[in-house]
Amino acid sequence: MPKSLRLVPRRPSKPAAVAVESPQSNRIATFIADNPGLETPFVVVDLQIVAERYRQLASALPMADIFYAIKANPAPEILRLLVSLGSCFDVASSNEVDMCLAAGALPSQISYGNTIKKQRDIEYAYDKGVRLFAFDCDAELDKIVEVAPEATVFCRITTDGGGADWPLSRKFGTTPALASDLLVAAAGKGLAVGVSFHVGSQQRDVHAWDKALAPVAGVFARLRNEGIIPALVNLGGGFPGNYIDGIPAVDSYGEAIIAALHRHIGPELPQIIAEPGRYLVADAGVMEAEVVLVSRRSFEDDVRWVYIDAGIYNGLAEAQGEAIKYRIETAYDGGPAGRVALAGPTCDSTDVIYECTHYELPLALTAGDRIRLLSTGAYTTTYASVAFNGFAPLRGHYLPAEV
């Protein structure tokens, strides 16, 4: 029987400005202790923490409509909770549209934020009542104009992703100059228009939005010169979770973003949208995994390889390139420890979680022991493969909130 595990960070690299530990975190430990037969790997999400994070961000950005990016974790339990709190939703597919509607969201509370859509999916969402659509090129705009004639569209501009652990600067977005031309064309077709950007996921620089809003101001100036009133600014996501490095408090983000909005857009703001994903759900989740094997690769190697039953294909895809660095706990914390490489269970050689990042785990750790990875409520259950190597998808358990 695995020993009980605590939910306090073992050795963060520096103190985090936002504490993960809260009274509700104990509910996760209690749930796992009360259900020792649960097969690993699995994630437990405390919805009370999700509710707290929603309220904290809404308070920090009172001028913004919060559109939860459901790709972070689209569990029905999370969506129903956020509907009850008044959240809106950012979706990336027609299936996600249906998930939000099934959870009780109104079509007016849904934004189709993916810039890459089949025309039939745009039409499907529009027929369901969705009126907010993203784009970043003329071909995508043409699709929207044809099948969503009364939509509001926002053109995504590029950012450099500086300060983000998971940059999003390559695949999406266009230049401010081209965005201006596209939005003028969209307005000429009768659409309401706005601008969006994304400063990168797990953004630890509170001033990243200031840098992104400067070119937005230029686009807005061009629109106003053409007699077009901009309808919205979409700030995207980027609000971080707690991993091994500290992060600023959410109020610091709010203060910096509010100042940047007034500096670049002015005192009279259009609709402001924020699209948090990770911030709302990451720290609400804890993953429990089992050690499958501990080995050394040579007589000279002082690094142990620890293989667990969760890996890149079983929910830890964000560890690719060691971008997201989860905090890890074991039942032996506080005892002698040594450097490890951490890997998943599959036969794929890329299924290595951490090798370059300096992780140390207790020397007592052996096959059959349990470990916990903290802040795993985001981008784990949905990134997990369906059945690669025959391993079952990552399981999720959701503890109800009192709202």
N, C-alpha and C positions, 0 to 999 in steps of 0.2 A: 504494500500500500504506500503510495507516495506520501512524503512528509508534507505538512502544511507549509504554504508559502506566504510570505508577507507581500504587501503591495507598496512598499516604500522603495524609491530608487536606490540601487546599491552603491554606485559611484558615478554620479553624473559628472561630466567634465567641468561644469561650472553651474552655480545655482541658477535655476530657471526662474524667470520673473512671474510665470504663471504656474501655480502648484498643481500637479496632477492629483496628488493625494487629497481626498475629501471624504467626508463621512459616508457618502454613497459608494466610494470605492470599496469599502468593507463589504458591501452587499455582493460584489463579485466574488470576493474570497469566500464568503459564506455560501454562496450558490455552488461554487466548485467543491467546497468541503462537504456539502450536503448531497452532492451527486458524484461520488467517487467512481461510479461505473461509466461515466461518459467517455466515449472513445475519442482519443486525440487524433489529429489536431482539431481544436474548436476555438471559437471566439465567443466571449461573453460581453455583451454591451449593456451598460447601465443607462437606461433612457432618462433617468433623472439628471445625469450629467449633460446629456444632449439638450434637455430643456434649459438647464442653467446656461449653457454656452449660447443658445439662441438668445436668451434674454440679455446676456452680457454684450453680445455683438450689436443687438438692436439698440441697447442703451448707448454704446460707444458711437454708433452711426445713426442718430435719430432721424436724419434727413433721408435715409436710404430705405428702399424696399428690399427685404432680404429674400433672395431667390436661392434656396438650397440646391446645390449641384448634386443631384441624386446619384450620379455615378460613383460618388464616394462611398455610399452604402444605401441602396434602394430598398432595404428591408421594409415590408409593409408596416411593421410596428413603428419604425422611425418616421415614415411618411405620415401615418395617421396622427402621431404625436405632433409633428410640425404643422399639420393642417389645423389641429386644435389650438395651436399657439398663434395662428395667423400668418404663417410663412407662405411665401410663394416658392416656385420651383423652376430650376434650370434643367432642361432635358436635352438629350443628344440623339434620340431616336423616337419613332412612333410607339415602340413598346414602352418607353419611359413616359410618354404622354399618357398611355393607358394606365400605367402604374399610379400616376398622380391622380388621375380621375377616379380610379377605383378606391383610392385612399380618401376621397372626398374633396379634393381640390377643385376649384372652379377653373374653366378654361382661361379666364382672364388672369389667373394666378400662375400661368405657365409661360415660360420663355423657351423657344427652341434655339438654344445657343450654339449648336454645332454648325460650323460653316460649310459642312460637306453633307449634303442631303440629296436623296433621290427626289425627283419632282413629285412622284406619287406620295412620298412621305410628307412633303410640304402640304400637298393637297389634303391628305388625311388629317393632319393636325389642324389645318384651317377649317375643314368641315366640322371638326370637333369643337371649334370655337377659339383655338389658339390664334393670337394676333401679333405676337412678338417673334421676330425671326432675325437671326444673325446671317451675315454674308461677308465675303472679303474679296470678291471678284465680279466681273460683269456677267459671266456665265451663270453664277449662282443667283445674282440679282434677277436675271431674265426668268429663271424658274419661278421665283417668288412673284414677280409681276404677273406672270401668266395665270397662276392658280391661287394667289392670295392677294387680290386687288385692293383690299382695304387694310392691309397689314401695316404695322410699324416695323421698320427695319433698322438695324444698327450694323455699321460697317466696322469690322475689327481691324485695328492698326497694330503693327508689330511693336514689341518692346525687346530690349536686349536681355531680359531675364536676370540682370545682375542682382546678386543678393539672395537668389532663390536656390534651394537645394535641388529642385526639379524644374529647370527652365522649360519654357514653352515658346521659344522664340523662333523656331525653324519652320514648323509645319503650317502655322496659321498666321493670318494677318497680311496687311498690305501697307504701303507707304501712306503717310498723311496726304501727300499730293494726289495720289490715285484715289484714296478714300474720298477726298473732297469732290472729285469729278463724279465718282460713282453715286455719292449722296445727292448731288445736284440732279443727276439723271433720275434717281429714284423719286425725288420730290417732283420732278417733272412728270412722272408717271402716276402721281396722286398719292404716293406713300408718305407717311410721316417718317422722319429720319433721326438717327442718333449715331453715336460713336461708342465702341467698346474696345477694351484692351484687357490683357491679362499679364500681370507682372511676374508670373512664374509661381509654381506651387511651392509651399513651404518657404515663403518669402520672409526673411528675417530682418530686412531693412525697412523700417517704417516709412522712409522717405521715397520708396520706390514709386509710389503712386504720384508723388509730386513730379518726378521726372516724366512719367507717362502722360500726365495731364497737360504738360506744356504743349505738345503737338495737337492735342485735342482742342486747345484754345485756338490754334491756328485754323483747324478745320471749321470750327464754329464761326470764326470771323469770315471765312470764305462763304459759308452758308448764309450768314446774315447779309453780306454784301449782295447776295443773289436774291434777297427778300425771303429767305427760308428761315423759319424759326426752328432751331434744334429741339427735338422732343425729349431726348434722354442722354445720359451718360451711364454706361455700364462699366463699373469699376472692376469687374471680374472677381476672381477669388484670390488665393495666395495666403490667406490668414493661416498661421501655422499651428501645428500640434507640438507636443512636448516629446522630443527624442533625446539624444545624448547631449545636445548642446542647448544652452539656455535660449529663451526667446523673450522679447519684450511683452509687457502686459497689453491686453487688447485695447485698453484706454489710450495707450501710446499710439497705436495704429489709428484709432478714431481721431485723436487730436491732430495728427499729422495729415490725415486725409481731408478733414474738414478745412484745415488751413490751406491745403493745396487747392481744394475746390474753389474756395473764395478768392485765392490768389489768381488762378488761371481762368475760371469760368465766370466769376463775379458774384455779387450778393444775391442776384435773382437766379436761382438754380432751376434747371429743368428736372424732370424725373431722374432720380439717382437710384441705380440698381447695384447691389452687391451680391456676389455669387459664392458664398462660402460653401465648402464641402468638408475638407479635412478638419477645419477648426471646430465644426459642430460635433463631429463624431469620433475623431481619432482617439482623444484621451478618454472617451467613454468605454473603450474596448480593451480587453485583455485576451491574448491568445495563450492557450495552454498546449504545449507540445511535449512529445516524449523523446528522450534520447535513444537513438537506435544503435549507435556505435560510437566508441571513442578509440582513436588509433593514432599512431605516429607513423610517418611516412619513411623514416630512415633512423638509423642509430644516432645520427648527429642532430636530427631535427628536434628542437626544443619546443616546437609548436604542435600541440595536439589538434587533430581534426575531430570535431564533434559533429556528428550527423544526427539530425532530428527529423521527425516525420512531417515537418512543414518546411517548404522551401520556395524557390522562385516560382514553381508551378503549383504550389499549394497555398497561395495567399500572400507570399512575401515578394511579389514582383517588384515592388518599389525599392527593394534592396539591390536591384540591378545597378551595376556600376557603383554600388555601396552609397547610393544617393541618400536614401532614408536610413538612418541608423537608430534602430530600436533599442531601448533599454531592456536589459535582460535580468531576470531574477531566478535564483534556484533555492533549494532548501538548505544549501550549505554555505550561503553567503556569510562572509566574515571569517571563514577559514582560509587555509593556504590556497592560493590561486595561481594560475599560469596562463600564458598566452595561448589563444586558440584560433583556429579557423573554423567557421561555422558553415555547414552545408546541408542541403536538403536530401531527400531519400531517393530521388529518381536516378535513372541510369544516364541522364544527360550531364555532360561535363560542365555545362554552363550553370548547373544548379548549385552554385556556390553563393552563399549569402554574404559572408564577410571573410576576407582573407587579408586585405591590405590594412583595413581599419584595426587599430589595436584594441582587441577585446580580450579580457581575462575572465576565466571561469574557474570555479573551485576545482582543485585537484581530485577531490572526492567524487566528482561527477562521473557517473557510469551508465551503461545501458540500462534502460528501464526507469531511470529517474525522469521526473518532470521538470520542465523549465517554463517560464512565463516571459512573454514578450509584451511590453507595455505599449499603450497608445496604438493599438492595432485595430481600432474600430473603423478606420477608413482605408479603402482600396485594398482590402484583403479578401473578403468573401466574393466580391465581384471579379477580382483579378485571378482568382483560383481557376485552374483548368477543370474541365468537366470530368475527365478521366485519364489524364496522361499517365502512362505506365499502369493503368488500372486503379490508381488511387482515387478514393472518393472525393468529391468536392468538399471544401472547407465548410464545416458546420457552424451555424450561428445560433446563439441563445440570447434572448432579449428580456431584460428585467424591467418591469413596468415602472412608469414615472407617476408621481402624484402631482397633478397640475391643477 
